[in-house]
């Protein structure tokens, strides 16, 4: 199988490539990534010499680049490429619309033109908006609260329209919050870990009681592989592990693992449109015989240890304002 992975130098994309190369001998991966802030070749050093992986630097908005790749033959595509940081989208929404919406259109049109047999469009639980109780199943109304979530919802609709109009074999996944190695430290877990390791304050929005469902990145990768192989055309699949924790609980766990005092926690003014809680019903993906393998506490400890041992990876990123500033995450 010749597989196009877009955004494969990012957090989930690079973990997915590494996972797939370890599990599938016959796969050939073309990795298209623009190397924007969170996309880094450092995420792929351990597969650099694997001849089954070819990296191409380029933007999914570039029709010439995308068409050139697909013209050579692509059996399937997994689209991770996205602007994905909520605070960045609040500051400037334009890049999110261009990448997450127009970029998705470019990919779908090229896939239609070149007869790509299977497409997995990666989305997020944030498209549902907030829920005070219960869990969203895949039929729930989309109700995004910020430009990032709105751009991902719009990208979904573009992808799904190509299924309905052109019979393109598209499936959509909506994952809960991922954590694990190689995550760009503007996001909650790596940001708090790196600040704790350096004895810096851990900033939390509002009261820190906002709740998220956490999944170890390799569990998500395994679900994505199953959906790529067995997912039904036109279907949407929620992916989550049932590890619901508040941001405050996450901060306290990280402080306990790193043996730092709780007094490092700092509460700051909440951001606009901040969703209170996400929760997903995962019945459909579990029908594909998937279930998460990594319990949350040991998974978080392994993640903290990875950042502790790999300062070479994160130290250069401290120059990014969204990483170094004393405001929270996403």
C-alpha positions as CSV (number, residue, x, y, z in Angstrom):
1,X,0.0,0.0,0.0
2,X,1.3,3.5,-0.9
3,X,-0.1,5.8,1.8
4,X,0.0,9.6,1.8
5,X,0.2,11.0,5.3
6,X,-0.2,14.8,5.5
7,X,1.0,16.6,8.6
8,X,3.2,13.6,9.3
9,X,6.0,15.6,11.0
10,X,3.5,16.8,13.7
11,X,2.8,15.1,17.0
12,X,0.1,12.5,16.1
13,X,1.2,12.2,12.5
14,X,4.8,11.3,13.4
15,X,3.7,8.8,16.0
16,X,1.3,7.3,13.5
17,X,4.1,6.9,10.9
18,X,6.4,5.3,13.5
19,X,3.6,3.0,14.6
20,X,2.6,2.0,11.1
21,X,6.2,1.3,10.0
22,X,6.6,-1.0,13.0
23,X,3.5,-2.9,12.3
24,X,3.2,-3.1,8.5
25,X,6.1,-4.4,6.3
26,X,4.4,-3.7,3.0
27,X,3.5,-0.1,3.5
28,X,5.2,2.8,1.7
29,X,4.6,6.2,3.3
30,X,4.8,9.6,1.6
31,X,4.9,12.2,4.3
32,X,3.8,15.7,3.2
33,X,4.4,18.4,5.8
34,X,5.0,22.2,5.6
35,X,7.1,22.2,8.8
36,X,5.1,24.9,10.5
37,X,5.9,25.4,14.2
38,X,4.6,22.0,15.5
39,X,5.8,20.0,12.5
40,X,9.5,19.1,12.9
41,X,11.9,16.7,11.3
42,X,13.3,16.0,14.7
43,X,10.1,14.1,15.3
44,X,11.2,11.6,12.7
45,X,14.9,11.1,13.2
46,X,14.4,7.4,14.2
47,X,12.8,6.6,10.8
48,X,15.0,8.8,8.7
49,X,16.8,5.8,7.1
50,X,13.7,3.7,6.6
51,X,13.3,3.4,2.8
52,X,9.6,2.9,3.2
53,X,9.2,6.5,4.4
54,X,9.7,9.5,2.1
55,X,9.4,13.1,3.4
56,X,8.3,15.9,1.1
57,X,8.2,19.5,2.4
58,X,5.1,21.2,1.1
59,X,1.7,22.7,2.0
60,X,-1.6,21.0,1.5
61,X,-2.9,24.3,0.0
62,X,-0.5,23.9,-2.9
63,X,-2.4,22.2,-5.7
64,X,0.8,21.6,-7.7
65,X,2.5,19.8,-4.9
66,X,-0.5,17.7,-3.9
67,X,-1.4,16.8,-7.5
68,X,2.3,15.8,-8.2
69,X,2.3,13.4,-5.3
70,X,-1.1,11.8,-6.2
71,X,-0.3,11.6,-9.9
72,X,2.5,9.0,-9.0
73,X,-0.1,6.8,-7.4
74,X,-1.6,6.9,-3.9
75,X,-3.7,4.0,-2.5
76,X,-4.9,5.8,0.6
77,X,-4.5,9.0,2.5
78,X,-4.6,10.1,6.2
79,X,-5.0,13.8,6.6
80,X,-3.4,15.0,9.9
81,X,-2.4,18.4,8.4
82,X,-4.0,21.2,10.4
83,X,-3.5,24.3,12.4
84,X,-4.5,23.0,15.8
85,X,-3.8,25.5,18.6
86,X,-6.8,27.2,20.0
87,X,-5.0,30.2,21.4
88,X,-3.3,30.8,18.1
89,X,-6.7,30.6,16.3
90,X,-8.1,33.3,18.7
91,X,-5.2,35.5,17.9
92,X,-5.4,35.0,14.2
93,X,-8.0,32.8,12.6
94,X,-7.0,33.2,8.9
95,X,-4.3,30.4,8.8
96,X,-6.8,28.0,10.3
97,X,-9.4,28.6,7.6
98,X,-6.8,28.3,4.8
99,X,-5.2,25.1,6.1
100,X,-8.1,23.3,7.8
101,X,-10.8,24.2,5.2
102,X,-9.2,25.1,1.9
103,X,-6.3,22.7,2.3
104,X,-8.8,19.9,2.9
105,X,-10.6,20.8,-0.3
106,X,-7.3,20.7,-2.2
107,X,-6.6,17.2,-0.9
108,X,-10.2,15.9,-1.6
109,X,-10.2,17.3,-5.1
110,X,-6.8,15.7,-5.9
111,X,-7.9,12.4,-4.3
112,X,-11.1,12.4,-6.5
113,X,-9.1,13.2,-9.6
114,X,-6.5,10.5,-9.0
115,X,-8.9,7.8,-7.7
116,X,-7.5,7.4,-4.2
117,X,-9.3,4.4,-2.7
118,X,-9.5,5.3,1.0
119,X,-9.2,8.6,2.9
120,X,-9.2,9.2,6.7
121,X,-9.9,12.8,7.7
122,X,-8.6,13.5,11.2
123,X,-10.8,15.8,13.3
124,X,-11.3,16.6,16.9
125,X,-13.8,16.2,19.8
126,X,-13.9,20.0,19.9
127,X,-16.3,20.2,17.0
128,X,-19.1,19.2,19.3
129,X,-18.5,22.1,21.7
130,X,-19.0,21.7,25.4
131,X,-21.1,19.2,27.4
132,X,-21.9,19.5,31.1
133,X,-23.0,15.9,31.3
134,X,-23.3,12.8,29.2
135,X,-21.2,12.0,26.1
136,X,-21.5,12.9,22.4
137,X,-22.0,10.2,19.9
138,X,-21.2,10.7,16.2
139,X,-24.8,12.0,15.4
140,X,-24.5,14.9,17.8
141,X,-24.9,18.4,16.4
142,X,-21.6,20.3,15.6
143,X,-21.3,23.3,17.8
144,X,-17.7,24.6,17.7
145,X,-16.8,27.4,20.2
146,X,-13.6,28.8,18.7
147,X,-12.0,29.4,15.3
148,X,-9.9,26.3,15.5
149,X,-12.8,24.0,16.2
150,X,-14.9,25.8,13.6
151,X,-12.2,25.3,11.0
152,X,-12.0,21.5,11.8
153,X,-15.8,21.2,11.6
154,X,-15.7,23.0,8.2
155,X,-13.0,20.7,7.0
156,X,-15.1,17.7,8.0
157,X,-18.0,19.0,6.0
158,X,-15.9,19.5,2.9
159,X,-14.6,15.9,3.2
160,X,-18.0,14.5,3.8
161,X,-19.5,16.4,0.8
162,X,-16.9,14.6,-1.4
163,X,-18.2,11.3,-0.1
164,X,-21.9,12.3,-0.8
165,X,-21.3,14.0,-4.1
166,X,-18.5,12.1,-5.7
167,X,-18.7,8.8,-3.8
168,X,-15.2,9.3,-2.5
169,X,-14.4,6.8,0.2
170,X,-13.9,9.1,3.2
171,X,-14.1,8.3,6.9
172,X,-13.8,10.9,9.6
173,X,-12.3,10.5,13.1
174,X,-12.9,12.7,16.1
175,X,-10.3,12.1,18.8
176,X,-10.1,13.3,22.3
177,X,-7.0,15.0,23.8
178,X,-3.9,13.1,23.0
179,X,-0.7,13.0,25.1
180,X,2.7,11.4,24.7
181,X,6.2,12.0,23.3
182,X,6.9,14.5,20.6
183,X,4.0,16.8,21.4
184,X,4.7,20.5,20.8
185,X,4.9,22.2,24.2
186,X,2.2,24.8,23.6
187,X,-0.3,22.1,24.6
188,X,-1.3,21.4,28.2
189,X,0.7,18.2,29.1
190,X,4.1,19.0,27.6
191,X,3.9,22.7,28.6
192,X,3.2,21.8,32.2
193,X,5.8,19.1,32.3
194,X,8.6,21.3,30.9
195,X,7.7,24.2,33.3
196,X,7.6,21.8,36.2
197,X,11.0,20.4,35.3
198,X,12.4,23.9,35.2
199,X,10.6,24.9,38.5
200,X,8.5,27.5,36.7
201,X,4.8,28.4,37.5
202,X,2.2,26.1,36.0
203,X,-0.5,28.5,34.5
204,X,-4.1,27.3,34.3
205,X,-7.1,29.2,32.8
206,X,-9.9,30.2,35.2
207,X,-10.2,27.7,38.1
208,X,-8.6,24.9,36.2
209,X,-11.8,22.8,36.5
210,X,-12.3,22.4,32.7
211,X,-12.4,18.7,31.9
212,X,-11.0,16.7,29.0
213,X,-10.8,13.0,28.1
214,X,-7.2,11.9,27.6
215,X,-5.8,9.2,25.3
216,X,-2.2,8.0,24.9
217,X,-1.2,8.8,21.4
218,X,-0.3,5.3,20.4
219,X,-3.7,4.1,21.4
220,X,-5.1,6.7,19.0
221,X,-2.7,5.5,16.3
222,X,-3.9,1.9,16.7
223,X,-7.6,3.1,16.3
224,X,-6.7,5.1,13.2
225,X,-5.0,2.1,11.6
226,X,-8.1,0.0,12.2
227,X,-10.3,2.7,10.8
228,X,-8.0,3.0,7.7
229,X,-8.3,-0.8,7.2
230,X,-11.9,-1.5,8.3
231,X,-13.8,1.8,8.6
232,X,-16.9,2.1,6.5
233,X,-17.2,4.8,3.8
234,X,-18.9,7.9,5.0
235,X,-18.8,7.0,8.6
236,X,-17.6,9.1,11.6
237,X,-15.7,7.5,14.5
238,X,-15.2,9.0,17.9
239,X,-11.9,7.9,19.6
240,X,-11.3,8.3,23.3
241,X,-10.1,6.3,26.3
242,X,-12.4,7.3,29.1
243,X,-9.8,9.1,31.1
244,X,-11.6,12.3,32.1
245,X,-9.6,14.7,34.2
246,X,-9.7,18.4,34.9
247,X,-6.8,20.6,33.9
248,X,-6.1,21.1,37.6
249,X,-5.9,17.4,38.2
250,X,-3.5,17.1,35.3
251,X,-1.3,19.8,36.8
252,X,-1.3,18.2,40.2
253,X,-0.4,14.8,38.8
254,X,2.5,16.3,36.9
255,X,3.8,18.0,40.0
256,X,3.6,14.8,41.9
257,X,5.5,12.8,39.2
258,X,8.2,15.5,39.0
259,X,8.2,16.0,42.8
260,X,7.5,19.7,42.6
261,X,5.3,21.6,45.1
262,X,1.7,22.5,44.4
263,X,2.4,26.1,45.0
264,X,3.7,26.3,41.4
265,X,0.1,26.3,40.1
266,X,-1.0,29.7,39.0
267,X,-4.6,30.6,37.9
268,X,-4.9,33.2,35.2
269,X,-7.9,34.9,33.5
270,X,-9.9,32.5,31.3
271,X,-9.8,32.7,27.6
272,X,-12.8,33.6,25.4
273,X,-15.1,30.8,24.4
274,X,-13.4,28.2,26.6
275,X,-15.4,24.9,26.5
276,X,-16.0,23.4,29.9
277,X,-16.0,19.7,29.2
278,X,-15.6,17.2,26.3
279,X,-16.8,13.6,26.4
280,X,-17.2,11.1,23.7
281,X,-19.3,7.9,23.2
282,X,-16.9,5.4,21.6
283,X,-19.3,2.6,20.9
284,X,-18.7,2.6,17.1
285,X,-14.9,2.4,17.2
286,X,-15.0,-0.4,19.8
287,X,-17.1,-2.4,17.4
288,X,-14.0,-2.6,15.2
289,X,-12.4,-4.6,18.1
290,X,-10.4,-1.6,19.4
291,X,-9.8,-0.6,23.0
292,X,-7.1,1.5,24.6
293,X,-4.1,-0.4,26.0
294,X,-2.4,2.3,28.0
295,X,-3.7,3.3,31.5
296,X,-3.5,7.0,32.2
297,X,-1.2,7.2,35.2
298,X,1.6,5.0,33.8
299,X,1.1,6.6,30.4
300,X,1.6,10.1,31.9
301,X,4.6,8.9,33.9
302,X,6.2,7.5,30.7
303,X,5.5,10.8,28.9
304,X,7.1,12.9,31.7
305,X,10.1,10.6,31.6
306,X,10.4,11.0,27.8
307,X,10.5,14.8,28.1
308,X,12.9,14.5,31.0
309,X,15.4,12.5,28.9
310,X,15.0,14.4,25.7
311,X,16.0,18.0,26.5
312,X,17.7,18.1,23.1
313,X,14.3,17.9,21.5
314,X,12.4,20.6,23.5
315,X,15.1,23.1,24.5
316,X,15.2,24.9,21.0
317,X,11.4,25.3,21.2
318,X,11.5,27.6,24.2
319,X,12.1,30.5,21.8
320,X,8.4,30.2,20.6
321,X,6.3,32.8,22.4
322,X,3.4,30.4,22.8
323,X,5.7,27.8,24.5
324,X,7.5,30.2,26.8
325,X,4.8,32.7,27.8
326,X,3.2,32.5,31.3
327,X,-0.2,31.7,29.9
328,X,-1.8,28.2,29.5
329,X,-2.3,25.8,26.7
330,X,-4.0,24.7,23.5
